[in-house]
Amino acid sequence: MTTFTTFSDLKTLNIPLILGVTADRDGNLQVPTFPALADFARSAGVTGKAGEAQRSPSPHDFASPYVVFVGLGDLENHSFPAEALRAAAGAGARLAEASELALSFPTSDTTAAVAVAEGALLGGYHFDKYLTKKKPLLKQIMLPAENFPAAESLNRVEILGKAIFDIRDLVNASPSALYPETLAKWMEKAARGLPVKVKIWDWEALKAEGFGGIVAVGRGSKRKPVLVKMTYEPENPRAQVALVGKGITFDSGGYSLKPSNSMATMKSDMTGAATMGNAVIAAAKLGLPVKVTAWLACAENMVSGGATRVDDVIIMKDGTSVEVTNTDAEGRLVLADGIAMAVGEKPDLIVDMATLTGAQIVALGSRMAGVMGSAKDDYFEAAKRSGEMAWPCPLPEHLADDLKSDIADLRNSGTKREGGMPLAGLFLKHFTKGARWAHVDIAGPGFNKGSAWGYTPKGGTGYGLRTLIDLIERL
């Protein structure tokens, strides 16, 4: 557990220091909270450019072993200054690799100070479960006494930070260790001691109750699928939200087999389920006045003599018949069964989240989610407030013609390359039955295949958790 404390004299601290550095449009460098260090930073090669993080020996009159200068860019003219602070603090914490840190940034109010605290906490994460050499755990973050966040704000930072760390740990876990049953058991354990009810449908129950999509995807694996329902219901909730998460713990592609290079990182195909389950846990810890239910549709998509074939026709939970034309378009099948269950409870809002299509990455890159559906703008606004990149995308109805089948109500994939992201959204829209709904495709931002940046590590990112909580808080 990381604690937050204050400091008053930066020079006397004998722990690593992280200092924010700005640079205006003309390139003039400043260390706003310690102007006397501007020349020192400049001589060390620091530019103040946003995204920069540079470690340097401390000035001779500082007790600290070293200083990390982090660039804030032209903070005064930044479109999202809180996110700039959050990202810089995260980059500094990651580079410092220390158990204790002190941060000094130009924070004009407590909102900015909270962003710094949150960024430092998230940036201090590292996944070393399988490493013999461990990095130090970040145990203490020190911030200036001026504008020090209120206890309630820091409690929220800690709760969301814990949820994001848990998502990252789950996503980074070996797929031999994390499979549908163990993911369900993890959620059960996490809910203990909280006002969260957990119900699990096992293989036999899924077959008996007609979850055709989940059964079809998971039947080829020896480790059978599950559906997990998690419910947090406070007294007299003012609204009800349903969260549906894709939980493919490993995706080989099935008989539409992925090439080896594409199969790497497919342990992360359960990111949606990890995020939605932890959103319920976080909502319960925060005591939000909203009923939150998560449906985690979990399966392994594997090849075997019992696996679903291309050309099979399956009957979904809501009775829709689907022709399987691509077994690697499996995520939408499990999600559709989860959405059908969510619709049955008539929530005010449904949000599904999934690492669903490679087309999302082609369209929007690896850091920005695609958001579709009737409630896409609500999610988009929450994402802007939270500093998580997302973009609202249309669902053009003419694309749905490519989901027509000669032998079933729908086919699960199209025949054309273009429009892959909205086509998947249109497939899911069929199962929403007109409910207020947002579909969030996180194929890119859910798992960082590149280098770490800001407070985002390599591997599982925890993307979406903060946006979901912001969205729920405002219902």
Steps between C-alpha positions, in 0.01 A plus 500: 500500500627845408458788744486872424672752729613863484834674497595863558870530410599331174874542551512299823328187365732203464277315253478531119335819378279540194477857375268630231664712230311723257593644163297770330448530125833676465680218681570695818559247778376545855489295819188673641521365855876557530608775253862492618538156340420620147867542405589168662226324303605671178864396549382141549343510155140532615269674252164493680333335203185304587579130542862560596640328811866532591683382809784715630726516807365745754644850540775506764282670762215245476480195726324294233705225327371610158240710322266399218402794281176441309375714216160667517529697176301820472274418793311830497377436146443125535152378407497254793743629766397242761585219261836662419581504872377143545709370210815685608471379859456145374803520273709633787390230744576228246849635430580549869431137596501584871300402806461866604455806280442871541332693219494874445282622214327831420159415644269797531221309677417167659368357171846538351659356814272195481608447138866501608429253782308271267763513227782419741309208646413353160849559363657315791344170390711217368418137431776273626308189604712274281832684545769379738623857553229723646474877480422704815133554578391862516389539862499875562420802283576842646329815371528867599288607796348776288192371313547155655195293396222427746486153656186415300675584172806291588277213607343507153846505341602196706182304419525567128873434506447161666235410241728600212792305647278194533388533138861528388603197707217289357572602142873435539453158659602184317199354315585157639433642846209729416211329324121537529462313828794668673389844379157432650655388828718813506189716474329299777797554729525871418133547590532348847427747775332738258129551424545314171313182406661257259323232296680263263355292219725198433518289184194288576290801599603692188391211279177439689396867494575563134807723501578404143766763434710427810463124454600516133816695571612301803409145399835428333704544818545251782464799731135579453333842489317678780272799534553715808238741630616756757245728664551799725166643614499782756190596689265711286723524192432802282584312177598159367787425262599169341860432397579218257858381454664271250702240689688291242790384716687379193405540137658264249240604243344155504483329160546845344844466654710807565858507368761468773590869509134595541447243775765661721339720771163324457507436874376859511170421328333488842577866573136605467387251764785592736406867466127456550541273801738743667266789422236330716755449779607865482140625495427297814810629681407857410141446614354647182120551509451301178421133448782350295479155344778340298462207262837337431481260205811284533634231268812367330481495120689185410524237226396138565272229367219653703554862396246703304551478125472764235150453346344398832171666593453581868203625700580792725357565845231732361398246234681661206655248259855583389701345218865477604708610204812585702586331830746783569206742524419336832493797734173632363339161559575489873419869538162454331395244761616733777311792347185288472517432874562868575204609286274267696556703819402831331792718618519872427824446311698208355871530429695217341877501476721271297829458320282429199643594161835563338310753292476722809879527511520568126241778532600667827843375595616318810413762765144601413183292543214501253160567658173417326131475581224728622693598815836553330506872580447434872804272506700743287438788742596282797819399320592865441449579868713201598781561254453169317498528122182393318315601187128470418443301182182451295317175429397546134196278445592419140799300627259258669419352159831316528369314806211343309502122472317270260444237769481689832386832648856636496853404410773581752740671259492687174641425158687829452807651660365849550293612797603218732463697822147636442392168346576326830308778675201445272503129581482582872235766446259226388506354852445829686129516398507880498654541847720801573840354428866576435742256338866568581763330284832506687704272271775763497501676838420193709847349449814701426725304265748786471712690747359640823385863485361739758339292774428218253727195532584244238244218502164531674403865545178512704355732237132584544462445874524869590260597221245239608503621860463862388207400281332305780553781752304739276198276434 
